[in-house]
């Protein structure tokens, strides 16, 4: 019964009822948790033969304490920030741009095979589609400027599992880019030059993979110097080819173009619109590189990324469609279709009036720029794997840097081994990997549109450089999806190849992500084996080993920065961490300037949540300071917790910093 006082006895409250007196007595007899005690539960173990005490072992009842930021750590952040090496727009453009502008070498021929005389229209439509795609990628990248591409965007707006699945597209994309670029370069060389019998294209491909991997070990800035040189050479080469072709067009007239349009009939049963669509599907494979630039965005100078995307779109617009038009102006379509692998070389010979000097130049340029595609794939992979390792999906040893160059040596070496292994398994026949590349690339490009839609819905408050409309993002996604399906219709085998490779990569990634759950499954299966428990010594050793693996995974603490005492917000953070992180220790940190600003119920709600989750140690820390990159970096140093294991709610549009300034701090679902 609740006793309510009337207005006339406010000054002299009535004596408490018996029920109220009993409740006050109960309150006084309740124990206050001692912070140094281990957590426990009276709930019986669900394991018939084994104990569940390990689920609580090592985790204590949460503590509440104050920590002071050391000025030396704040100063160290500024010193490291000053020493950080960044690259400008042209070096950055050259890394991803080499892959992009090299695409004209291998995309024009197949496009003409599928769309015939309509190939220039298909290529022009590809360029038009890349305009909204450029803006979509820029919005995603500037809203969340962290290495990792769509993986990073999905990680900060959806679940960790979803992000890991998306990352598999990118991993396959970069892996196939490396192998296909190297093998295509060796094929170009073998087609134009007589090589020694023991120097086969297979051997040349492996040499290219090893050589450019070693260059990548020198570090990003040194690698970008080489890629800029190659990019400049290729741009000059394409310029010479186009100018020479235009001069030849002026001399010889448009008879070949007229014959291509009037004398060569369309294949029976194929409508021109369908042929243009097929050309669009193939032509989209010639814009590789667009998806790579975000994977090294943390290494760019501020404000550089939008310029990089503009540069890449400009080169795409100026080269691919005009070059395709010049091919149909000077070369009969049947000849292009019969020599689709080296259509640009054929164009060079026709443009030079039958002389081979330009064709030889194009061959040398093709070999060099395709080799640079290996660098593009490696640099993209480094950014992605580094981010995934920081987030605990992949092993931490990938984060070890070379002490001389600062490069992620183990990422490069493992990726090199995987590339050579895949190439060896296929016996040098990269048709299967080309199919994997086609699906993985278009899948990776499509996930940018999905990520854009996702951050509009869940992270709409994040500041970004530009915004595209929701309808534009949806339309672009549907076109890319249709192109992906179109490529599978053109060559159904690529779907089979992709599923095989994707399943292997997905299995490895998910096994790493869910390794704690897998160990718990092993523990349960071991518990069901009653026969083994008849040998206590053996059973105990197995039990201790499995429990040790689980504890090792769960021992690393995570941090959630809370500015409110609302229990539903704090509880939702815990729920997210339970579902996405293998952590048994959570630290709530509240940053404040004045003690009067601290929410009054924060400590009480922390204690309540600590009681609710007996399998998780939940601490509450108060730190005086502002929410800035320097403060977060200092906290990371003093607590020895990686920034990738720190979480926050989505900031508003008036937030003074970019998410990228915090070096990996994650936004979790709210």
C-alpha positions as CSV (number, residue, x, y, z in Angstrom):
1,X,0.0,0.0,0.0
2,X,1.3,3.5,-1.0
3,X,0.6,6.2,1.5
4,X,-0.3,9.6,0.0
5,X,-0.2,12.8,2.1
6,X,-3.0,15.3,1.7
7,X,-2.4,19.1,1.4
8,X,-3.3,19.8,5.0
9,X,-0.7,17.6,6.7
10,X,2.3,18.5,4.6
11,X,4.1,20.2,7.5
12,X,3.6,17.2,9.8
13,X,4.0,13.9,7.8
14,X,2.2,10.9,9.2
15,X,4.1,8.1,10.8
16,X,5.1,5.3,8.3
17,X,3.0,2.3,7.8
18,X,4.1,-1.1,8.9
19,X,4.9,-2.0,5.2
20,X,7.0,1.1,4.8
21,X,8.9,0.4,8.0
22,X,9.6,-3.1,6.9
23,X,10.9,-1.9,3.5
24,X,13.3,0.5,5.1
25,X,14.6,-2.4,7.3
26,X,15.1,-4.5,4.1
27,X,17.1,-1.7,2.5
28,X,19.4,-1.4,5.5
29,X,20.1,-5.2,5.5
30,X,21.0,-5.3,1.7
31,X,24.7,-5.8,1.1
32,X,26.8,-3.5,-0.9
33,X,29.0,-5.3,-3.4
34,X,32.7,-5.2,-2.7
35,X,34.5,-4.2,-5.8
36,X,37.4,-6.7,-5.4
37,X,35.1,-9.8,-5.4
38,X,34.7,-12.1,-8.4
39,X,31.4,-12.3,-10.1
40,X,29.3,-15.4,-9.6
41,X,25.8,-16.8,-10.1
42,X,23.6,-19.3,-8.3
43,X,22.1,-20.5,-11.6
44,X,23.0,-24.2,-12.0
45,X,25.5,-25.2,-14.8
46,X,23.9,-26.2,-18.1
47,X,26.8,-28.7,-18.6
48,X,26.1,-32.1,-17.0
49,X,29.7,-33.1,-16.7
50,X,31.6,-29.8,-16.6
51,X,31.4,-26.6,-14.6
52,X,30.2,-23.2,-15.8
53,X,32.3,-21.3,-13.3
54,X,34.7,-20.4,-16.1
55,X,32.0,-18.1,-17.5
56,X,32.4,-15.8,-14.5
57,X,36.0,-16.6,-13.5
58,X,38.3,-13.6,-13.7
59,X,35.6,-11.0,-14.0
60,X,34.9,-8.8,-10.9
61,X,32.0,-6.7,-9.8
62,X,32.3,-3.4,-11.5
63,X,34.2,-0.5,-10.1
64,X,33.7,3.3,-10.2
65,X,36.8,5.4,-10.3
66,X,38.5,8.6,-11.6
67,X,41.4,8.7,-14.0
68,X,43.6,11.7,-14.8
69,X,44.9,12.3,-18.3
70,X,48.7,12.7,-18.4
71,X,49.9,15.9,-20.2
72,X,52.8,13.9,-21.7
73,X,50.3,11.6,-23.5
74,X,48.5,14.6,-24.9
75,X,51.8,16.0,-26.2
76,X,52.8,12.7,-27.7
77,X,49.7,12.7,-29.8
78,X,50.6,16.1,-31.3
79,X,54.1,14.9,-32.0
80,X,53.0,11.8,-33.8
81,X,50.4,13.8,-35.7
82,X,53.2,16.1,-36.9
83,X,55.3,13.2,-38.0
84,X,52.6,11.4,-40.0
85,X,53.3,11.0,-43.7
86,X,50.4,11.9,-46.0
87,X,50.1,12.0,-49.8
88,X,48.5,14.5,-52.1
89,X,45.8,14.2,-54.7
90,X,48.0,13.2,-57.7
91,X,49.9,10.5,-55.8
92,X,46.6,9.3,-54.4
93,X,45.0,9.4,-57.8
94,X,47.8,7.4,-59.4
95,X,47.4,4.5,-56.9
96,X,43.8,3.7,-57.8
97,X,43.9,5.5,-61.1
98,X,46.5,3.1,-62.6
99,X,43.9,0.3,-62.4
100,X,41.2,2.6,-63.8
101,X,43.0,4.0,-66.9
102,X,44.7,0.6,-67.5
103,X,41.2,-0.9,-67.9
104,X,40.9,0.5,-71.4
105,X,43.5,-2.1,-72.5
106,X,41.3,-5.1,-71.6
107,X,37.8,-3.8,-71.6
108,X,37.3,-2.3,-75.1
109,X,37.7,-5.6,-77.0
110,X,35.2,-7.6,-74.9
111,X,32.8,-4.7,-75.0
112,X,33.0,-4.6,-78.8
113,X,32.5,-8.4,-78.9
114,X,29.2,-8.0,-76.9
115,X,27.8,-4.8,-78.4
116,X,29.5,-4.5,-81.8
117,X,29.2,-1.1,-83.4
118,X,27.2,0.1,-80.3
119,X,30.3,-0.2,-78.0
120,X,31.0,3.6,-77.8
121,X,27.4,4.1,-76.6
122,X,27.9,1.4,-73.9
123,X,31.1,2.9,-72.8
124,X,29.6,6.4,-72.6
125,X,26.7,5.0,-70.5
126,X,29.4,3.5,-68.2
127,X,30.9,6.9,-67.7
128,X,27.5,8.5,-67.0
129,X,26.8,5.8,-64.4
130,X,30.1,6.5,-62.7
131,X,29.1,10.2,-62.0
132,X,26.5,9.3,-59.4
133,X,28.8,6.5,-58.2
134,X,31.6,8.9,-57.7
135,X,29.3,11.1,-55.5
136,X,28.0,8.0,-53.6
137,X,31.5,6.8,-52.8
138,X,32.6,10.4,-51.8
139,X,29.6,10.7,-49.4
140,X,30.4,7.3,-47.7
141,X,34.1,8.0,-47.5
142,X,33.9,11.6,-46.1
143,X,31.2,10.6,-43.6
144,X,33.5,7.8,-42.3
145,X,37.0,8.5,-43.5
146,X,38.7,5.3,-42.3
147,X,40.6,2.7,-44.2
148,X,38.5,-0.4,-45.1
149,X,36.1,0.8,-47.8
150,X,32.6,-0.5,-47.5
151,X,33.7,-2.8,-44.7
152,X,34.3,0.2,-42.5
153,X,31.1,1.9,-43.5
154,X,29.0,-1.2,-42.8
155,X,30.8,-1.8,-39.5
156,X,29.9,1.6,-38.3
157,X,26.2,1.3,-39.3
158,X,25.3,-2.4,-39.1
159,X,26.5,-5.5,-37.4
160,X,30.1,-6.8,-37.4
161,X,29.0,-10.0,-39.2
162,X,27.4,-8.0,-42.0
163,X,30.6,-6.0,-42.4
164,X,32.7,-9.1,-42.5
165,X,30.6,-10.6,-45.3
166,X,30.9,-7.3,-47.3
167,X,34.7,-7.4,-46.7
168,X,34.9,-10.8,-48.4
169,X,33.8,-9.1,-51.7
170,X,36.7,-6.7,-51.4
171,X,39.2,-9.3,-50.4
172,X,38.4,-11.4,-53.5
173,X,38.4,-8.2,-55.6
174,X,41.9,-7.2,-54.5
175,X,43.2,-10.8,-54.8
176,X,41.9,-11.3,-58.3
177,X,43.1,-7.8,-59.3
178,X,46.7,-8.8,-58.3
179,X,46.7,-12.1,-60.1
180,X,44.7,-11.0,-63.2
181,X,46.8,-7.9,-63.7
182,X,50.1,-9.8,-63.4
183,X,49.0,-12.6,-65.7
184,X,47.6,-10.1,-68.3
185,X,50.8,-8.2,-68.3
186,X,52.8,-11.4,-68.9
187,X,50.4,-12.4,-71.7
188,X,50.8,-9.0,-73.4
189,X,54.6,-9.4,-73.2
190,X,54.6,-13.0,-74.6
191,X,52.3,-12.0,-77.5
192,X,54.6,-9.3,-78.8
193,X,58.1,-10.4,-77.8
194,X,59.9,-13.7,-78.4
195,X,61.0,-15.0,-75.0
196,X,63.5,-17.7,-73.9
197,X,61.8,-21.1,-73.7
198,X,62.4,-21.3,-70.0
199,X,60.9,-17.9,-69.4
200,X,57.2,-18.8,-69.7
201,X,54.3,-16.4,-69.0
202,X,53.7,-18.5,-65.8
203,X,57.2,-17.7,-64.5
204,X,56.9,-14.0,-65.6
205,X,53.6,-13.6,-63.7
206,X,55.2,-15.0,-60.5
207,X,58.2,-12.6,-60.9
208,X,55.8,-9.7,-61.3
209,X,53.9,-10.6,-58.2
210,X,57.0,-11.0,-56.1
211,X,58.7,-7.8,-57.5
212,X,55.8,-5.5,-56.9
213,X,55.1,-7.0,-53.5
214,X,58.7,-6.1,-52.5
215,X,58.1,-2.5,-53.8
216,X,55.0,-2.4,-51.6
217,X,57.1,-3.3,-48.6
218,X,59.0,0.0,-49.1
219,X,56.0,1.9,-47.7
220,X,53.0,3.8,-49.2
221,X,54.8,7.1,-50.1
222,X,57.6,5.2,-51.9
223,X,55.1,3.0,-53.7
224,X,53.1,6.1,-54.7
225,X,56.2,7.7,-56.3
226,X,56.4,4.7,-58.6
227,X,52.7,4.6,-59.3
228,X,52.7,8.3,-60.1
229,X,55.5,7.7,-62.7
230,X,53.6,4.8,-64.3
231,X,50.3,6.8,-64.2
232,X,52.0,9.7,-66.1
233,X,53.5,7.3,-68.7
234,X,50.2,5.7,-69.3
235,X,48.3,9.0,-69.6
236,X,50.9,10.2,-72.1
237,X,50.6,7.0,-74.1
238,X,46.9,7.1,-74.3
239,X,47.1,10.8,-75.3
240,X,49.5,9.9,-78.1
241,X,47.3,7.0,-79.3
242,X,44.2,9.3,-79.4
243,X,46.0,12.2,-81.1
244,X,47.5,9.8,-83.7
245,X,44.1,8.2,-84.3
246,X,42.4,11.5,-84.8
247,X,45.1,12.6,-87.3
248,X,44.6,9.3,-89.2
249,X,40.8,9.8,-89.0
250,X,41.3,13.2,-90.6
251,X,43.5,11.7,-93.3
252,X,41.5,8.6,-94.1
253,X,38.0,9.8,-93.6
254,X,35.1,8.0,-91.9
255,X,34.6,5.1,-94.4
256,X,35.5,2.4,-91.9
257,X,33.0,3.9,-89.4
258,X,30.3,4.0,-92.0
259,X,31.0,0.4,-93.0
260,X,30.8,-0.7,-89.4
261,X,27.4,0.8,-89.0
262,X,25.9,-0.1,-92.5
263,X,27.7,-3.2,-93.8
264,X,27.8,-5.3,-90.7
265,X,24.4,-6.5,-89.6
266,X,23.4,-7.1,-86.0
267,X,23.4,-10.7,-84.8
268,X,20.0,-12.3,-85.5
269,X,17.5,-12.0,-82.7
270,X,19.4,-9.4,-80.7
271,X,17.9,-6.0,-80.3
272,X,20.3,-3.0,-80.3
273,X,19.1,-2.0,-76.8
274,X,20.0,-5.5,-75.5
275,X,23.4,-5.3,-77.2
276,X,24.1,-1.9,-75.6
277,X,23.1,-3.4,-72.2
278,X,25.5,-6.3,-72.7
279,X,28.3,-3.8,-73.6
280,X,27.4,-1.8,-70.5
281,X,27.8,-5.0,-68.3
282,X,31.2,-5.7,-69.7
283,X,32.3,-2.1,-69.8
284,X,31.6,-1.7,-66.1
285,X,34.5,-4.2,-65.5
286,X,36.7,-1.4,-67.0
287,X,36.2,1.0,-64.1
288,X,38.2,-0.9,-61.5
289,X,40.0,1.4,-59.1
290,X,37.0,3.4,-58.1
291,X,36.4,1.1,-55.2
292,X,40.0,1.1,-54.1
293,X,40.7,4.8,-53.2
294,X,38.9,4.7,-49.8
295,X,41.1,1.9,-48.5
296,X,44.0,4.4,-48.0
297,X,42.0,7.5,-47.1
298,X,43.7,7.8,-43.7
299,X,46.9,8.4,-45.5
300,X,45.6,11.3,-47.6
301,X,46.0,15.0,-46.9
302,X,42.8,16.6,-45.5
303,X,40.3,17.4,-48.2
304,X,42.1,15.3,-50.8
305,X,39.6,12.4,-51.3
306,X,36.9,14.3,-53.3
307,X,39.6,15.6,-55.6
308,X,40.9,12.1,-56.2
309,X,37.4,10.9,-57.2
310,X,36.9,13.9,-59.5
311,X,40.3,13.2,-61.1
312,X,39.4,9.5,-61.7
313,X,36.1,10.4,-63.2
314,X,37.7,12.9,-65.5
315,X,40.2,10.4,-66.8
316,X,37.4,7.8,-67.3
317,X,35.3,10.3,-69.2
318,X,38.2,11.4,-71.4
319,X,39.7,8.0,-72.2
320,X,37.3,5.0,-72.3
321,X,34.4,6.1,-74.4
322,X,36.5,8.3,-76.8
323,X,39.0,5.5,-77.3
324,X,36.2,3.0,-78.0
325,X,34.8,5.4,-80.6
326,X,38.3,5.7,-82.3
327,X,38.6,2.0,-82.4
328,X,35.3,1.7,-84.4
329,X,36.4,4.6,-86.6
330,X,39.7,3.1,-87.8
331,X,39.3,-0.7,-87.3
332,X,36.6,-3.0,-88.8
333,X,34.5,-4.5,-86.0
334,X,35.2,-8.1,-87.1
335,X,38.9,-7.5,-86.7
336,X,38.4,-6.1,-83.2
337,X,36.2,-9.0,-82.2
338,X,38.8,-11.5,-83.5
339,X,41.6,-9.7,-81.5
340,X,39.6,-8.6,-78.4
341,X,42.5,-9.2,-76.0
342,X,44.7,-6.5,-77.6
343,X,42.2,-4.2,-79.3
344,X,44.2,-1.0,-78.3
345,X,47.4,-2.5,-79.8
346,X,45.5,-3.1,-83.1
347,X,44.2,0.5,-83.0
348,X,47.8,1.7,-82.6
349,X,48.9,-0.2,-85.7
350,X,46.0,1.3,-87.7
351,X,46.5,4.8,-86.3
352,X,50.2,4.6,-87.3
353,X,49.3,3.7,-90.9
354,X,50.4,0.1,-90.6
355,X,53.7,0.8,-88.8
356,X,54.4,-1.2,-85.6
357,X,56.1,1.6,-83.6
358,X,53.0,2.7,-81.8
359,X,51.8,-0.9,-81.3
360,X,55.1,-1.7,-79.6
361,X,54.9,1.4,-77.5
362,X,51.4,0.4,-76.3
363,X,52.7,-3.1,-75.5
364,X,55.4,-1.8,-73.3
365,X,53.0,0.7,-71.6
366,X,50.5,-2.1,-71.1
367,X,52.9,-4.4,-69.4
368,X,54.1,-1.6,-67.0
369,X,50.6,-0.2,-66.2
370,X,49.1,-3.7,-65.6
371,X,52.0,-4.4,-63.3
372,X,51.0,-1.3,-61.3
373,X,47.6,-3.0,-60.9
374,X,49.3,-5.4,-58.6
375,X,50.3,-2.4,-56.4
376,X,46.7,-1.2,-56.5
377,X,45.4,-4.5,-55.3
378,X,48.0,-4.8,-52.6
379,X,47.5,-1.3,-51.2
380,X,43.8,-1.8,-51.1
381,X,44.2,-5.1,-49.3
382,X,46.6,-3.6,-46.8
383,X,44.1,-0.9,-45.8
384,X,41.3,-3.5,-45.5
385,X,43.2,-6.2,-43.7
386,X,44.7,-3.7,-41.3
387,X,41.3,-2.4,-40.4
388,X,39.9,-5.9,-40.0
389,X,42.8,-6.9,-37.7
390,X,42.3,-3.8,-35.6
391,X,38.7,-4.8,-35.1
392,X,39.6,-8.3,-34.0
393,X,38.3,-10.2,-37.0
394,X,41.7,-11.2,-38.3
395,X,44.8,-12.0,-36.3
396,X,46.6,-9.2,-34.5
397,X,50.0,-10.1,-36.1
398,X,48.8,-8.4,-39.3
399,X,49.2,-5.1,-37.4
400,X,53.0,-5.5,-37.0
401,X,54.9,-2.9,-39.0
402,X,58.3,-3.1,-40.5
403,X,60.6,-1.1,-38.3
404,X,62.5,0.5,-41.2
405,X,59.7,1.3,-43.7
406,X,56.6,1.3,-41.5
407,X,54.8,-1.0,-44.0
408,X,52.5,-3.8,-42.9
409,X,54.9,-6.6,-43.9
410,X,52.9,-9.6,-42.9
411,X,49.8,-8.4,-44.8
412,X,51.9,-8.0,-48.0
413,X,53.7,-11.4,-47.5
414,X,50.5,-13.3,-46.8
415,X,48.7,-11.7,-49.7
416,X,51.7,-12.6,-52.0
417,X,51.5,-16.2,-50.9
418,X,47.8,-16.3,-51.5
419,X,48.2,-14.8,-55.0
420,X,50.9,-17.2,-56.0
421,X,49.0,-20.1,-54.6
422,X,45.8,-19.2,-56.4
423,X,47.7,-18.7,-59.7
424,X,49.4,-22.0,-59.3
425,X,46.2,-23.9,-58.5
426,X,44.6,-22.6,-61.7
427,X,47.8,-23.6,-63.6
428,X,48.2,-20.2,-65.1
429,X,44.7,-20.2,-66.5
430,X,43.1,-17.2,-65.0
431,X,39.7,-17.5,-66.6
432,X,38.2,-18.7,-63.3
433,X,39.8,-15.8,-61.4
434,X,38.6,-13.4,-64.1
435,X,35.1,-14.5,-63.4
436,X,35.7,-14.1,-59.6
437,X,37.0,-10.7,-60.3
438,X,33.9,-9.7,-62.4
439,X,31.5,-10.7,-59.7
440,X,33.6,-9.5,-56.7
441,X,34.2,-6.1,-58.3
442,X,30.6,-5.4,-59.2
443,X,29.5,-6.8,-55.8
444,X,32.0,-4.5,-54.1
445,X,30.9,-1.5,-56.1
446,X,27.2,-2.3,-55.3
447,X,27.9,-2.4,-51.6
448,X,29.0,1.2,-51.7
449,X,25.4,2.0,-52.8
450,X,24.0,-0.2,-50.0
451,X,26.4,1.5,-47.5
452,X,25.3,4.9,-48.7
453,X,21.6,4.0,-48.1
454,X,22.5,2.5,-44.7
455,X,24.3,5.6,-43.4
456,X,21.5,7.8,-44.6
457,X,19.1,5.9,-42.4
458,X,21.3,5.2,-39.4
459,X,24.0,7.8,-39.5
460,X,22.2,10.8,-41.0
461,X,23.8,13.2,-38.5
462,X,27.3,12.5,-39.6
463,X,28.9,15.5,-41.4
464,X,30.0,14.7,-45.0
465,X,31.4,16.6,-48.0
466,X,28.4,16.0,-50.3
467,X,25.1,14.2,-50.3
468,X,23.3,12.3,-53.1
469,X,19.5,11.7,-53.0
470,X,18.1,8.4,-51.8
471,X,16.6,7.8,-55.2
472,X,19.9,8.3,-56.9
473,X,21.6,5.7,-54.5
474,X,18.8,3.2,-55.1
475,X,18.8,3.7,-58.9
476,X,22.6,3.3,-59.0
477,X,22.4,0.1,-56.9
478,X,19.7,-1.4,-59.2
479,X,21.8,-0.6,-62.3
480,X,24.9,-2.2,-60.8
481,X,22.8,-5.2,-59.7
482,X,21.4,-5.6,-63.2
483,X,24.9,-5.4,-64.6
484,X,26.1,-8.1,-62.2
485,X,23.2,-10.4,-63.3
486,X,24.0,-9.5,-66.9
487,X,27.6,-10.6,-66.6
488,X,26.4,-13.9,-65.1
489,X,23.9,-14.4,-68.0
490,X,26.7,-13.7,-70.5
491,X,29.0,-16.2,-68.9
492,X,27.2,-18.4,-66.3
493,X,30.5,-20.1,-65.3
494,X,31.7,-17.0,-63.5
495,X,28.9,-17.5,-60.9
496,X,30.2,-21.0,-60.2
497,X,33.8,-19.9,-59.9
498,X,32.8,-17.0,-57.6
499,X,30.7,-19.1,-55.3
500,X,33.6,-21.5,-54.8
501,X,36.2,-18.8,-54.0
502,X,33.7,-16.7,-52.0
503,X,32.7,-19.7,-49.8
504,X,36.3,-20.4,-48.9
505,X,37.1,-16.7,-48.0
506,X,33.8,-16.4,-46.1
507,X,34.4,-19.5,-44.1
508,X,37.9,-18.3,-43.0
509,X,36.7,-14.8,-42.1
510,X,33.6,-16.0,-40.2
511,X,35.6,-18.7,-38.4
512,X,37.9,-16.0,-37.2
513,X,35.0,-13.7,-36.3
514,X,33.1,-16.4,-34.4
515,X,36.1,-18.2,-32.9
516,X,34.9,-17.6,-29.3
517,X,31.5,-19.1,-30.2
518,X,33.3,-22.1,-31.8
519,X,35.4,-22.7,-28.7
520,X,32.2,-22.6,-26.6
521,X,30.7,-25.1,-29.1
522,X,33.7,-27.4,-28.6
523,X,33.3,-27.1,-24.8
524,X,29.7,-28.2,-25.1
525,X,30.5,-31.1,-27.4
526,X,33.3,-32.2,-25.1
527,X,30.8,-32.1,-22.2
528,X,28.5,-34.5,-24.1
529,X,31.2,-37.1,-24.5
530,X,30.5,-38.9,-21.2
531,X,33.1,-41.7,-21.9
532,X,36.0,-39.2,-21.8
533,X,35.0,-37.9,-18.4
534,X,35.7,-41.3,-16.9
535,X,39.4,-40.3,-17.1
536,X,39.5,-37.2,-14.8
537,X,43.1,-36.2,-15.5
538,X,42.6,-36.2,-19.3
539,X,39.2,-34.6,-19.0
540,X,40.6,-31.8,-16.9
541,X,43.4,-31.0,-19.3
542,X,41.1,-30.7,-22.2
543,X,38.7,-28.6,-20.2
544,X,41.4,-26.2,-19.1
545,X,42.7,-25.9,-22.6
546,X,39.3,-24.9,-24.1
547,X,38.5,-22.6,-21.2
548,X,42.0,-21.0,-21.6
549,X,41.3,-20.2,-25.2
550,X,37.9,-18.6,-24.4
551,X,39.4,-16.5,-21.6
552,X,42.2,-15.4,-23.8
553,X,39.8,-14.1,-26.4
554,X,37.4,-12.4,-23.9
555,X,40.0,-10.8,-21.7
556,X,40.6,-7.6,-23.7
557,X,38.3,-4.8,-22.4
558,X,36.3,-2.4,-24.6
559,X,35.3,1.2,-23.9
560,X,32.0,2.9,-24.4
561,X,31.9,6.7,-24.1
562,X,28.6,7.7,-22.5
563,X,27.5,11.3,-22.0
564,X,24.1,10.4,-20.6
565,X,22.8,8.4,-17.6
566,X,19.8,7.0,-19.5
567,X,19.9,3.2,-18.7
568,X,18.3,2.2,-22.0
569,X,21.2,3.8,-23.9
570,X,23.8,2.2,-21.7
571,X,22.0,-1.2,-21.9
572,X,21.8,-1.0,-25.7
573,X,25.6,-0.4,-25.8
574,X,26.1,-3.6,-23.7
575,X,23.7,-5.5,-26.0
576,X,25.6,-4.4,-29.1
577,X,29.0,-5.4,-27.5
578,X,27.6,-8.8,-26.5
579,X,26.4,-9.5,-30.0
580,X,29.4,-8.2,-31.9
581,X,32.5,-8.4,-29.6
582,X,34.0,-11.2,-27.7
583,X,34.5,-9.0,-24.7
584,X,34.0,-9.9,-21.0
585,X,35.0,-6.4,-19.7
586,X,33.3,-3.1,-20.5
587,X,34.4,0.3,-19.3
588,X,31.9,3.1,-19.4
589,X,33.8,6.4,-19.6
590,X,32.2,9.8,-19.0
591,X,34.2,12.8,-20.0
592,X,33.3,16.1,-18.2
593,X,34.6,19.7,-17.8
594,X,32.8,20.5,-14.5
595,X,31.6,18.1,-11.8
596,X,28.2,19.8,-11.9
597,X,27.8,18.5,-15.4
598,X,27.9,14.8,-14.5
599,X,24.5,13.1,-14.8
600,X,23.2,12.4,-11.3
601,X,22.0,8.9,-11.9
602,X,25.0,7.6,-13.9
603,X,26.6,5.7,-10.9
604,X,23.3,4.2,-9.8
605,X,22.4,3.0,-13.3
606,X,25.9,1.6,-13.8
607,X,25.6,-0.5,-10.6
608,X,22.2,-1.8,-11.8
609,X,23.6,-2.9,-15.2
610,X,26.6,-4.5,-13.5
611,X,24.1,-6.7,-11.5
612,X,22.1,-7.5,-14.6
613,X,25.1,-8.9,-16.5
614,X,27.0,-11.3,-14.2
615,X,29.2,-12.6,-17.0
616,X,30.5,-9.2,-17.9
617,X,32.6,-6.9,-15.7
618,X,31.3,-3.3,-16.1
619,X,33.4,-0.4,-14.8
620,X,32.5,3.3,-14.7
621,X,35.3,5.8,-15.2
622,X,35.2,9.6,-14.8
623,X,37.8,11.6,-16.7
624,X,38.0,15.4,-16.8
625,X,38.7,16.6,-20.3
626,X,37.1,17.3,-23.6
627,X,36.0,14.7,-26.2
628,X,38.9,15.2,-28.7
629,X,41.3,13.0,-30.7
630,X,44.1,13.9,-28.4
631,X,42.1,12.9,-25.3
632,X,41.0,9.6,-26.9
633,X,44.6,8.9,-27.9
634,X,45.8,9.5,-24.4
635,X,43.1,7.3,-22.9
636,X,44.1,4.5,-25.4
637,X,47.7,4.8,-24.3
638,X,47.1,4.9,-20.5
639,X,44.6,2.0,-20.5
640,X,46.4,0.1,-23.3
641,X,43.2,-0.4,-25.2
642,X,43.2,0.0,-29.0
643,X,41.0,2.7,-30.5
644,X,39.2,0.1,-32.6
645,X,37.9,-1.3,-29.2
646,X,36.4,2.1,-28.3
647,X,32.8,2.9,-29.1
648,X,30.6,6.0,-29.1
649,X,27.1,7.0,-30.2
650,X,26.6,8.9,-33.5
651,X,27.7,12.5,-33.2
652,X,25.7,15.4,-34.5
653,X,26.3,17.8,-37.4
654,X,27.9,20.3,-35.0
655,X,30.6,17.9,-33.9
656,X,34.0,19.6,-34.2
657,X,35.9,16.6,-35.6
658,X,35.7,14.0,-38.3
659,X,35.3,10.4,-37.4
660,X,38.6,9.7,-39.1
661,X,40.5,12.1,-36.7
662,X,40.0,9.5,-33.9
663,X,42.0,6.8,-35.6
664,X,39.5,3.9,-35.5
665,X,36.9,4.9,-32.8
666,X,33.7,3.2,-33.8
667,X,30.1,4.3,-33.9
668,X,27.7,1.6,-32.6
669,X,24.0,1.1,-33.4
670,X,21.7,3.8,-32.0
